[in-house]
Amino acid sequence: MLDTLRSGAKSWISKLLIGLLVISFAIWGISGDLLNVGGDQVATVGDRKISIVDFDNAYRRELDTIGRNIGRPLSTVEGASLGIPAQVLGRMIAEAALNETAESYNIGVSDQELVRLIQEAPAFQAPGGGFDRAQLARVLQANGLTEDAFVAERRLLEERRQIADAISGGLATPAAMLEAFNQHANEERSVDYVEFGADQAGDIPAPTDSELATYFEANKDTFRAPEYRKVALLSLTPERLARPDEVSEDDVRQEYQASGDRFGEPERRRILQLPLPDAAAVEAVRTALSEGKTFDDILAERGLTETQVELGNMARTDLLDPAIAEAAFSLAEGQTSDIVEGRLTSVLLKVAEITEAHQSPVEEVAPELRKEIALRQAQREVLDLHDEIEDARAGGATLQEVAERFSLTLDTPAAFDSAGKDEAGNAVELPDANDLISDVFESDVGIEADMLQLGRDGFLWFEVREVVPARDRTLDEVRQQVVDAWTAQQRTERLDALASSIVEEVRGGKSLQDVATERGLTVASASGIKRNGANGPLPASAIPAVFSGPVGTLGSAAREGDRRLVFRVTGASAPAFFREAGEIAALDQRLAEALQNSIIGQYVGEREARLGVSVNQANINRVLGQGGS
């Protein structure tokens, strides 16, 4: 989740949206935390101070919110690595600038209006409608706010809203801008194209020694050996400590007896059930039974087959109606019941087949039970042994000494790089512990590393025993890799040249069909292509070129697996534009909000510049636990 946040925040669209959100929260959100309650401050906006306590509270509330969304707590240092403190402080500075502006303009909100706004807030409504004071109290408690502090913050919010409404209220998206966005998103194009691959590149002769040496020297970094590290690993898990052979026969039998039906199959019966929905149906079946008719006879009279009335191969617990279950499991195989009065309807039953109950003997399941008992015992040992190992390490014991003292196995896998691969490029089998490889490469020889969690119940310690530095490989070491890379480059160059040649021939007046026929290729067509979305046979790399010019535009694109594609745009259709249409109306709203926030952002920036903003980085670092300035 955090990797997604980091990567997503790098795009210009994300940066724009984050900027607008910060501005938006400054106007429409409730951060409060702006009344300087004394002491140090992290920032000053005009005469208004943002205290270190208020910033700390706001930052931790933001971390709590994000933590709930990602399903785990977020530390202050971790939040700082994601840039959250800057967002929180930026929002608070913007709020402070607007609050200062509202005060200078003598903007206010009456008590009666403030009460009405709070009571009508959706967050404080009872399930059946109307203001719920208890709900208000719960929300304030969850956010660590007193009622007085909340009312004061809400008053500031409404004052900021008045400024925002005066600046940008009612601003609509210009029709030309909205139509351009709609055109960009929904324009469709059709193309004719040819596709070819490695076969069209022909046979590529082996490189000469001179060619290979020249290529290797020019690309030596590509073949450079990365840094490798050798480690010792001490894994402590229930699986490693479990001793199934030491589990006694008595323990196995007690576990077996306590397992109930776990190792058995209950009796099952293939049941046929004829529903009798009313009194007339009940009476008709009762008469038929008295006349000696069988279940099959009764089915035939009603034009039914066994398949239509079969419930399936049922255990007693599968039948939800107790009366029907009791009747069905009291019959012999092939026997028909009397009329059974169920909870919902009366039925006639027949047991077509009986599968007897089966219980696996203890001897058959003993190995599984021994393993389970041993693992359960080992889970308790793990915690005790964990504490003893940590005490030994605190006393300066190496992992080798710890392993010998507690009769544990010390693993020494092959040296691996930062991708977890050995010098031959094969994946090294390592314990499945989060951050093991990254922690190994952040550590060094002689440094005691932190313990890692291993699965749900285990622990892992490691020591870096040797660092094998990165180095340049010789050509002889990687000759085959160099040959393969050189060959791939030659093939790429030939395919690119062929694609360019086809484009130039079509541009020179030949038809794409004629050029394709000369080369033994087939022309295909694709339509309904949009800038965003699934575009059938065209790779994503081709889409920008498809929309780069008018009908007749020529271009080429690469596809994975040494495939190339040359296309010609054969048609373009502009999307219909109706401002009130659902998708366009939603886009209209989003753009209008973005424009409004942009204008508000410019205003806030001007106010901050005019009022003056100073930031105390040392106090911010105190909140983040980083120390220093």
C-alpha positions in Angstrom: 0.0 0.0 0.0 2.8 2.4 1.0 4.7 1.6 -2.2 1.6 2.4 -4.2 1.3 5.8 -2.4 5.0 6.6 -3.1 4.9 5.7 -6.8 1.5 7.3 -7.4 2.6 10.5 -5.8 5.4 11.0 -8.4 3.1 11.7 -11.4 2.3 15.3 -12.3 -1.4 14.6 -12.1 -1.0 13.3 -8.6 1.0 16.3 -7.6 -1.6 18.6 -9.0 -4.4 16.8 -7.2 -2.5 16.6 -3.9 -1.9 20.4 -4.2 -5.6 21.0 -4.9 -6.6 18.7 -2.0 -4.4 20.6 0.4 -6.0 23.8 -0.7 -9.5 22.3 -0.5 -9.0 20.9 3.0 -7.8 24.3 4.1 -11.1 25.8 3.0 -13.6 23.0 3.5 -12.0 20.7 6.1 -11.9 21.1 9.8 -8.3 21.0 11.1 -8.6 23.7 13.7 -5.5 23.4 15.9 -4.9 27.1 15.1 -5.3 28.8 18.5 -1.9 29.2 20.0 -2.2 27.7 23.4 1.2 28.9 24.4 4.8 27.7 24.2 6.8 27.0 21.0 5.4 27.2 17.6 6.2 25.4 14.3 5.1 28.3 12.1 3.8 31.9 12.2 1.4 33.4 9.7 1.1 37.2 10.3 0.3 37.5 14.0 -1.2 34.0 14.2 1.0 31.2 15.6 0.7 27.5 15.0 1.9 25.8 18.2 4.0 22.7 18.3 1.2 21.0 20.3 -1.4 21.8 17.7 0.8 20.6 14.8 1.6 17.4 16.7 -2.1 16.7 17.3 -3.0 17.4 13.7 -0.2 15.2 12.4 -1.0 12.3 14.6 -4.7 12.5 13.7 -3.7 12.4 10.0 -1.5 9.3 10.7 -4.4 7.7 12.5 -6.6 8.3 9.5 -4.1 6.8 7.1 -3.4 3.9 9.4 -7.1 3.0 9.5 -7.2 3.1 5.7 -4.1 0.8 5.2 -4.9 -1.5 8.1 -1.9 -0.8 10.3 -0.4 2.0 12.4 1.9 4.5 10.8 4.8 5.9 12.8 5.7 9.6 12.7 9.0 8.8 11.0 7.3 6.6 8.4 4.7 9.4 7.8 7.6 11.8 7.3 9.1 9.6 4.6 5.7 9.9 2.7 5.7 13.7 3.0 2.7 13.8 5.2 4.1 16.5 7.7 4.5 19.0 4.8 0.9 18.4 3.7 -0.4 18.8 7.3 1.6 22.0 7.9 0.7 23.4 4.5 -2.9 23.0 5.3 -2.6 24.5 8.7 -0.7 27.5 7.3 -3.3 28.0 4.6 -6.1 27.9 7.3 -4.2 30.3 9.5 -3.8 32.8 6.6 -7.5 32.7 5.9 -8.4 32.9 9.5 -6.2 36.0 9.8 -7.9 37.4 6.7 -11.4 36.7 8.1 -10.5 38.5 11.3 -9.1 41.5 9.6 -12.3 41.7 7.4 -14.5 41.4 10.5 -16.2 38.3 9.0 -18.3 36.3 11.5 -21.0 33.7 12.0 -24.0 34.2 14.4 -24.4 31.6 17.2 -27.9 30.7 15.8 -26.5 30.0 12.3 -23.6 28.0 13.8 -26.0 25.8 15.8 -28.1 25.2 12.8 -25.1 24.2 10.7 -23.8 21.8 13.3 -27.2 20.2 13.9 -27.8 19.7 10.2 -24.3 18.1 9.6 -24.8 14.6 8.1 -22.2 13.1 10.5 -24.4 14.0 13.5 -27.7 12.6 12.3 -29.7 9.8 14.0 -30.5 6.7 12.0 -34.1 7.8 11.7 -33.2 11.4 10.9 -32.7 14.5 13.1 -29.8 15.7 15.2 -28.2 13.1 17.5 -26.3 14.7 20.3 -24.9 11.3 21.4 -23.5 10.8 17.9 -21.8 14.3 18.1 -20.2 13.2 21.4 -19.0 10.0 19.9 -17.4 11.7 16.9 -15.7 14.3 19.1 -14.3 11.6 21.4 -13.0 9.6 18.5 -11.1 12.6 17.2 -9.9 13.8 20.6 -11.9 17.1 20.5 -13.9 18.8 23.2 -17.2 20.3 22.3 -16.0 23.9 22.9 -12.9 23.3 20.7 -15.1 21.8 18.0 -17.5 24.7 18.0 -14.6 27.2 17.8 -13.1 25.2 14.9 -16.4 25.0 13.1 -16.8 28.8 13.5 -13.4 29.3 11.8 -14.4 26.9 9.1 -17.6 28.8 8.2 -15.6 32.1 8.2 -13.2 30.6 5.7 -16.1 29.3 3.6 -17.4 32.8 3.3 -14.1 34.0 1.9 -14.0 31.0 -0.5 -17.5 31.6 -1.7 -16.8 35.2 -2.3 -13.7 34.4 -4.4 -14.8 31.3 -6.4 -18.4 30.6 -5.7 -20.5 29.9 -8.8 -17.4 29.5 -11.0 -18.3 27.1 -13.8 -16.2 25.2 -16.3 -15.9 27.0 -19.6 -17.8 25.1 -22.3 -14.7 25.0 -24.6 -12.6 23.6 -21.9 -15.2 20.9 -21.0 -15.6 20.0 -24.6 -11.8 19.7 -25.1 -11.6 17.4 -22.1 -14.5 15.3 -23.4 -12.9 15.2 -26.9 -9.6 14.0 -25.4 -11.2 11.3 -23.3 -13.8 9.9 -25.8 -12.5 10.5 -29.3 -12.3 7.2 -31.2 -10.0 6.3 -34.1 -9.6 3.4 -36.5 -6.4 2.1 -38.0 -5.1 -0.3 -40.6 -1.9 -2.0 -39.4 0.7 -4.7 -40.2 2.5 -6.6 -37.5 5.8 -8.6 -37.8 8.4 -10.1 -35.5 11.8 -11.7 -35.3 11.3 -13.8 -38.4 11.3 -10.7 -40.5 14.8 -9.8 -39.1 16.4 -12.8 -40.8 19.3 -14.8 -39.6 21.9 -12.8 -37.6 25.4 -14.2 -38.0 27.5 -14.6 -34.9 29.6 -11.6 -33.9 33.3 -11.4 -34.6 35.6 -11.2 -31.6 36.2 -7.5 -32.5 32.5 -6.7 -32.6 31.9 -8.5 -29.4 34.7 -6.8 -27.6 33.6 -3.4 -28.8 30.0 -4.0 -27.7 31.2 -5.3 -24.3 33.3 -2.2 -23.7 30.5 0.1 -24.6 28.0 -1.8 -22.3 30.3 -3.0 -19.5 28.0 -1.6 -16.8 25.2 -3.9 -18.0 27.3 -7.0 -17.2 28.8 -5.7 -14.0 28.6 -8.1 -11.1 26.5 -6.6 -8.3 27.5 -6.6 -4.6 26.8 -9.9 -2.9 26.4 -10.7 0.7 27.0 -13.9 2.7 24.9 -14.2 5.8 24.2 -16.5 8.7 20.5 -17.0 9.5 19.0 -18.3 12.7 15.3 -19.2 12.3 13.1 -19.8 15.3 9.7 -21.2 14.3 7.4 -23.9 15.7 8.1 -26.0 12.7 11.8 -26.0 13.5 11.3 -26.8 17.2 8.6 -29.4 16.8 9.5 -33.0 17.7 6.7 -35.2 16.6 8.7 -38.4 17.4 8.6 -37.4 21.1 4.8 -37.2 21.3 3.5 -40.1 23.3 0.9 -42.7 22.2 -1.3 -41.6 25.1 -1.3 -38.0 23.8 -2.1 -39.1 20.3 -5.1 -41.2 21.5 -6.4 -38.3 23.7 -6.2 -36.0 20.8 -8.0 -38.5 18.6 -10.8 -38.9 21.1 -11.2 -35.2 21.4 -11.4 -34.7 17.6 -15.0 -35.9 17.4 -16.0 -36.4 13.7 -13.0 -34.7 12.3 -11.5 -37.9 10.9 -14.7 -39.5 9.9 -17.6 -39.2 7.4 -21.1 -39.2 8.8 -23.8 -41.4 7.4 -25.2 -40.0 4.2 -28.4 -40.8 2.4 -29.6 -40.1 -1.1 -33.1 -38.7 -0.4 -36.0 -38.3 -2.7 -38.6 -35.7 -1.5 -42.0 -35.1 -3.0 -43.5 -31.8 -1.7 -47.3 -31.8 -0.9 -48.2 -28.1 -0.9 -51.9 -28.3 0.1 -54.4 -30.5 1.9 -55.7 -31.9 -1.4 -52.2 -33.2 -2.4 -51.8 -34.7 1.1 -55.1 -36.5 0.8 -54.4 -37.8 -2.7 -51.0 -39.3 -1.6 -52.5 -40.8 1.5 -55.1 -42.6 -0.6 -52.4 -43.7 -3.1 -50.3 -45.2 -0.3 -53.4 -47.0 1.2 -54.0 -48.5 -2.2 -50.5 -50.0 -2.2 -48.9 -47.7 -4.7 -45.1 -47.1 -4.5 -43.2 -43.8 -4.4 -42.3 -44.4 -8.1 -46.0 -44.9 -9.0 -46.9 -41.7 -7.3 -44.1 -39.8 -9.2 -45.3 -41.3 -12.5 -48.9 -40.2 -11.9 -47.6 -36.6 -11.5 -45.3 -36.8 -14.5 -42.2 -36.4 -12.4 -38.8 -38.1 -12.5 -36.4 -39.0 -9.6 -34.0 -36.3 -10.7 -36.7 -33.6 -10.2 -37.3 -34.6 -6.6 -33.8 -35.7 -5.5 -32.3 -33.7 -2.6 -28.9 -35.2 -3.1 -26.5 -37.2 -0.9 -27.3 -35.7 2.5 -26.0 -36.0 6.0 -28.5 -35.5 8.9 -27.1 -32.1 9.6 -27.7 -31.0 6.0 -31.4 -31.2 6.5 -32.7 -28.0 8.1 -36.2 -29.3 9.1 -35.8 -31.6 12.2 -39.0 -33.5 11.4 -37.8 -34.4 7.8 -34.3 -35.2 9.1 -35.7 -37.6 11.7 -38.0 -39.3 9.2 -35.3 -39.6 6.5 -32.7 -41.1 8.8 -35.2 -43.6 10.3 -36.0 -45.3 7.0 -34.2 -48.4 5.6 -32.6 -48.2 2.1 -35.3 -48.2 -0.5 -38.1 -47.6 2.0 -40.8 -44.9 1.6 -42.0 -42.8 4.5 -45.5 -42.0 5.6 -46.5 -38.4 5.0 -44.2 -36.2 7.0 -45.4 -32.8 8.3 -42.5 -30.5 8.0 -42.3 -26.9 9.3 -43.2 -25.4 6.0 -44.9 -28.1 4.1 -45.8 -31.8 4.1 -43.6 -34.2 2.1 -43.3 -37.8 1.1 -39.8 -39.3 1.4 -37.9 -42.2 0.0 -34.3 -43.2 0.8 -32.8 -44.3 -2.5 -29.3 -45.2 -1.1 -27.4 -45.2 2.2 -23.7 -44.6 2.6 -22.6 -45.8 6.0 -20.6 -43.6 8.4 -16.8 -44.1 8.3 -14.2 -43.2 10.9 -10.5 -43.3 10.1 -8.7 -45.5 12.7 -6.2 -43.8 15.0 -3.3 -45.6 13.4 -4.1 -44.0 10.1 -4.2 -40.4 11.4 -1.5 -40.7 14.1 1.3 -39.0 12.0 -0.9 -36.0 11.4 -1.9 -35.8 15.1 1.7 -36.1 16.3 2.7 -33.2 14.1 -0.2 -31.0 15.3 0.6 -31.8 19.0 4.3 -31.1 18.5 3.6 -27.8 16.8 1.3 -26.7 19.6 3.9 -27.5 22.1 6.6 -25.8 20.1 4.6 -22.6 19.8 5.0 -22.2 23.6 8.7 -23.0 23.4 9.3 -20.4 20.7 8.3 -17.5 23.0 10.5 -18.7 25.9 13.4 -19.4 23.6 13.1 -16.0 21.9 13.7 -14.3 25.2 16.7 -16.4 26.0 18.2 -15.7 22.6 17.7 -12.0 22.9 19.4 -12.1 26.3 22.3 -14.0 24.9 22.7 -11.5 22.0 22.5 -8.6 24.4 25.4 -10.3 26.2 27.5 -10.3 23.1 27.0 -13.8 21.8 27.3 -14.4 18.1 24.6 -16.4 16.2 27.0 -19.3 16.0 27.3 -19.3 19.8 23.6 -18.9 20.2 22.9 -21.8 17.9 25.3 -24.1 19.7 24.0 -23.1 23.1 20.4 -23.9 22.3 20.9 -26.8 19.8 19.5 -24.8 16.9 20.5 -25.0 13.2 22.4 -22.0 11.7 21.7 -21.6 8.0 24.3 -20.2 5.7 22.7 -19.8 2.2 24.8 -18.9 -0.9 25.8 -15.3 -1.3 23.0 -13.2 -2.9 22.5 -9.8 -4.4 19.9 -7.2 -3.7 17.4 -9.1 -5.8 18.0 -12.3 -3.8 19.9 -14.1 -6.6 23.2 -15.9 -6.5 26.2 -15.4 -8.8 24.7 -17.7 -11.3 21.5 -15.7 -11.5 19.4 -18.2 -9.6 17.0 -17.3 -6.8 18.5 -18.1 -3.4 16.1 -19.9 -1.0 15.7 -17.5 1.9 13.2 -17.4 4.8 10.0 -15.6 4.0 10.6 -12.6 6.3 9.6 -9.1 5.4 12.5 -6.8 4.6 15.1 -9.5 5.1 17.1 -8.7 1.9 16.8 -4.9 2.3 17.9 -5.2 6.0 20.9 -7.4 5.0 22.1 -4.7 2.5 21.6 -1.9 5.1 23.6 -3.8 7.7 27.3 -4.7 7.6 29.8 -7.2 8.9 30.1 -6.9 12.7 26.8 -5.0 13.1 24.1 -6.6 15.3 20.9 -6.4 13.2 17.4 -6.2 14.6 15.3 -9.4 14.8 12.7 -9.9 12.1 9.3 -11.5 12.3 9.1 -14.8 10.5 5.5 -15.8 9.7 2.9 -15.5 12.4 4.7 -17.3 15.2 8.4 -17.2 14.3 11.5 -15.0 14.6 14.6 -14.6 12.5 18.1 -13.2 13.3 20.9 -12.7 10.8 24.5 -11.7 10.7 26.3 -10.4 7.6 29.5 -12.5 7.4 31.0 -11.2 4.2 30.5 -8.4 1.7 31.5 -9.3 -1.9 32.0 -5.9 -3.6 30.5 -5.1 -6.9 33.0 -5.4 -9.8 33.4 -5.4 -13.5 33.2 -8.8 -15.0 35.6 -9.9 -17.8 34.3 -10.7 -21.2 35.2 -14.4 -20.7 33.0 -14.6 -17.7 29.9 -13.3 -19.5 30.7 -14.2 -23.1 27.3 -15.9 -23.8 25.4 -13.1 -22.1 27.2 -10.6 -24.3 26.6 -12.6 -27.4 22.8 -12.8 -26.6 22.6 -9.1 -25.9 24.5 -8.2 -29.1 22.3 -10.4 -31.1 19.2 -8.9 -29.5 20.4 -5.4 -30.4 21.1 -6.4 -34.0 17.6 -7.9 -34.2 16.1 -4.7 -32.7 17.9 -2.5 -35.1 16.8 -4.6 -38.1 13.1 -4.6 -37.0 13.2 -0.9 -36.3 14.7 -0.3 -39.8 12.1 -2.4 -41.4 9.3 -0.5 -39.6 10.8 2.8 -40.7 11.1 1.5 -44.3 7.5 0.6 -44.4 6.4 3.9 -43.1 8.6 5.8 -45.7 7.2 3.7 -48.5 3.6 4.4 -47.6 4.4 8.0 -47.0 6.0 8.0 -50.5 2.7 7.0 -52.1 2.3 3.3 -51.9 -0.6 1.7 -50.1 -0.1 -0.1 -46.9 -1.7 -3.2 -48.6 0.9 -3.1 -51.4 3.8 -2.8 -49.1 2.5 -5.6 -46.9 2.0 -7.9 -49.8 5.5 -7.3 -51.1 6.9 -8.5 -47.7 4.4 -11.3 -47.2 2.6 -9.5 -44.4 -1.1 -9.2 -43.7 -3.0 -5.9 -43.2 -5.5 -5.9 -40.2 -7.8 -3.3 -38.9 -8.8 -2.0 -35.5 -11.5 0.5 -34.5 -13.0 2.1 -31.4 -9.5 3.1 -30.2 -9.4 5.6 -27.4 -6.6 7.4 -25.6 -7.4 5.6 -22.4 -8.8 2.1 -22.2 -8.4 -1.4 -23.7 -7.4 -1.0 -27.3 -7.5 -4.5 -28.6 -4.6 -5.4 -30.8 -2.6 -2.2 -30.4 0.0 -1.9 -27.6 -0.2 1.0 -25.3 3.0 2.5 -26.8 1.2 3.0 -30.1 -1.7 5.0 -28.7 0.1 8.4 -28.4 1.2 8.1 -32.1 -2.3 7.1 -33.2 -3.7 10.4 -31.8 -0.7 12.5 -32.8 -2.1 13.8 -36.1 -5.1 13.7 -38.5 -6.5 10.9 -40.5 -3.7 9.4 -42.6 -1.1 9.7 -39.8 1.5 7.0 -40.1 3.5 5.5 -37.3 5.2 2.5 -35.7 5.4 1.0 -32.3 7.2 -1.9 -30.5 5.4 -4.7 -28.7 6.9 -7.2 -26.3 8.7 -10.2 -27.7 10.5 -8.5 -30.6 7.2 -7.6 -32.3 6.7 -4.4 -34.4 3.6 -2.7 -35.6 3.2 -0.2 -38.4 -0.2 1.6 -38.6 -2.1 4.2 -40.6 -5.0 6.1 -39.1 -8.0 5.5 -41.3 -10.8 7.3 -39.4 -11.5 9.6 -36.4 -14.9 10.3 -34.8 -15.5 13.1 -32.4 -17.7 12.2 -29.4 -21.1 13.8 -28.9 -21.1 16.7 -26.5 -24.1 17.2 -24.2 -23.2 19.1 -21.1 -26.0 17.6 -19.1 -25.1 14.0 -20.0 -24.1 11.9 -17.0 -20.4 11.4 -17.6 -19.8 14.9 -18.9 -21.8 16.4 -16.1 -19.6 14.5 -13.6 -16.5 15.8 -15.4 -18.0 19.3 -15.4 -18.3 19.2 -11.6 -14.8 17.9 -11.1 -13.3 20.5 -13.3 -15.3 23.3 -11.7 -14.1 22.2 -8.3 -10.5 22.1 -9.6 -10.8 25.6 -11.0 -12.4 27.0 -7.8 -9.6 25.4 -5.7 -7.0 26.8 -8.1 -8.3 30.3 -7.7 -8.6 29.9 -3.9 -5.0 28.5 -3.9 -3.8 31.6 -5.7 -5.6 33.8 -3.2 -4.2 31.9 -0.3 -0.7 32.1 -1.7 -1.1 35.9 -2.1 -2.4 36.2 1.5 0.5 34.1 2.9 3.0 36.2 1.0 1.4 39.4 2.3 1.0 38.3 5.9 4.4 36.6 6.0 5.1 33.0 6.9 7.9 31.7 9.0 8.6 28.0 9.8 10.5 26.6 12.7 12.1 23.4 11.3 13.7 22.5 14.6 10.3 22.2 16.3 8.9 20.2 13.4 11.8 17.8 13.8 10.9 17.4 17.5 7.4 16.3 16.5 8.9 13.9 13.9 11.3 12.5 16.4 14.3 13.4 14.2 16.1 15.8 16.5 18.3 18.6 15.4 17.4 21.4 13.0 
